[in-house]
Amino acid sequence: MEPKELVQLAYKTLQEKMAEDIEVIDISGISTIADYFIIATGKNPRHVQSLVDELDQTLGRAGAEDHRDEGYRAANWVLMDYKDVVIHIFSQEDRRFYDLERIWRSGRLLTKEEILG
């Protein structure tokens, strides 16, 4: 699965499952970590875990390579690493605290139209 396809499918899945403040940052020109960061917020720990579970199932069925994730049990900040795409699902409090958008502000924030084509 190409990174752009993974981003589109993950974005749609997060929208359908009512994630809040979904953002996609293109970091391909500034980092070798990944091409894209997807950042979203869950309403509570159960919602965060539900978002992760749904992404895991949907992306897996679509053929995305196995990923590594961290933080599922605590559900404050779950990181899902799909190599070229890294997905961050935060609680509201932790998202404000870590403020990845500020840290990666030299990346390019994609519009919904750019993401969905």
C-alpha positions as CSV (number, residue, x, y, z in Angstrom):
1,M,0.0,0.0,0.0
2,E,1.4,3.4,-1.0
3,P,1.8,6.0,1.7
4,K,-0.8,8.4,0.1
5,E,-3.4,5.6,0.0
6,L,-2.7,4.7,3.6
7,V,-3.1,8.3,4.6
8,Q,-6.5,8.6,2.7
9,L,-7.8,5.4,4.2
10,A,-6.7,6.3,7.8
11,Y,-8.2,9.8,7.4
12,K,-11.5,8.4,6.3
13,T,-11.6,5.8,9.1
14,L,-10.8,8.4,11.7
15,Q,-13.6,10.6,10.3
16,E,-16.1,7.8,10.4
17,K,-15.2,6.9,14.0
18,M,-15.6,10.5,15.1
19,A,-12.0,11.4,15.9
20,E,-11.5,15.0,16.6
21,D,-9.1,17.6,15.0
22,I,-7.6,15.2,12.4
23,E,-4.5,16.7,10.9
24,V,-2.1,15.3,8.3
25,I,1.4,16.8,8.1
26,D,3.7,16.0,5.1
27,I,7.2,15.7,6.6
28,S,8.8,14.0,3.6
29,G,11.0,17.0,2.8
30,I,12.3,17.6,6.3
31,S,12.7,14.2,7.9
32,T,13.7,10.6,7.2
33,I,11.4,9.3,10.0
34,A,8.3,9.1,7.7
35,D,6.6,10.9,4.9
36,Y,3.4,11.7,6.8
37,F,2.2,12.2,10.4
38,I,-1.5,11.8,11.0
39,I,-2.6,13.4,14.3
40,A,-6.1,12.9,15.8
41,T,-7.8,13.2,19.2
42,G,-10.1,10.8,21.0
43,K,-12.7,11.9,23.4
44,N,-11.7,9.6,26.2
45,P,-9.4,6.5,26.7
46,R,-12.0,4.1,25.3
47,H,-12.5,6.2,22.3
48,V,-8.7,6.4,21.7
49,Q,-8.5,2.6,21.9
50,S,-11.5,2.2,19.6
51,L,-9.9,4.5,17.0
52,V,-6.7,2.4,17.2
53,D,-8.6,-0.9,16.9
54,E,-10.6,0.3,13.9
55,L,-7.4,1.6,12.2
56,D,-5.6,-1.6,12.8
57,Q,-8.5,-3.7,11.3
58,T,-9.2,-1.4,8.4
59,L,-5.6,-0.8,7.3
60,G,-4.7,-4.5,7.8
61,R,-7.6,-5.6,5.6
62,A,-6.4,-3.1,3.0
63,G,-3.0,-4.7,2.9
64,A,-1.0,-2.2,5.0
65,E,2.2,-3.8,6.3
66,D,2.4,-4.8,9.9
67,H,3.0,-1.9,12.2
68,R,4.3,-1.3,15.6
69,D,2.3,0.6,18.2
70,E,3.0,2.0,21.6
71,G,0.8,3.4,24.3
72,Y,-2.4,1.4,23.8
73,R,-2.9,0.4,27.4
74,A,-2.7,3.9,28.8
75,A,-4.5,5.4,25.8
76,N,-3.1,8.9,26.4
77,W,-0.9,8.9,23.2
78,V,-1.0,5.9,21.0
79,L,1.7,5.8,18.2
80,M,1.0,3.6,15.2
81,D,4.1,3.2,13.0
82,Y,3.5,2.2,9.4
83,K,7.0,3.2,8.4
84,D,6.2,5.9,5.9
85,V,3.1,7.0,7.8
86,V,3.0,7.5,11.6
87,I,-0.3,7.9,13.2
88,H,-0.7,9.6,16.6
89,I,-3.9,9.2,18.5
90,F,-4.0,11.5,21.6
91,S,-6.2,12.3,24.5
92,Q,-7.2,15.9,24.5
93,E,-4.9,16.8,27.4
94,D,-1.8,15.1,25.9
95,R,-2.3,16.5,22.5
96,R,-2.3,20.0,23.9
97,F,0.8,19.2,26.1
98,Y,2.9,17.6,23.3
99,D,1.7,19.9,20.5
100,L,3.3,17.9,17.7
101,E,1.9,20.4,15.2
102,R,4.2,23.1,16.7
103,I,7.2,20.8,16.8
104,W,6.7,19.8,13.1
105,R,5.6,23.2,11.9
106,S,8.2,23.1,9.2
107,G,6.3,20.3,7.6
108,R,3.3,21.0,5.3
109,L,-0.1,20.7,6.8
110,L,-2.4,19.1,4.2
111,T,-5.9,20.3,3.4
112,K,-8.8,17.9,3.5
113,E,-9.0,18.2,-0.3
114,E,-5.3,17.3,-0.7
115,I,-5.8,14.3,1.5
116,L,-8.9,12.9,-0.1
117,G,-8.0,13.9,-3.6
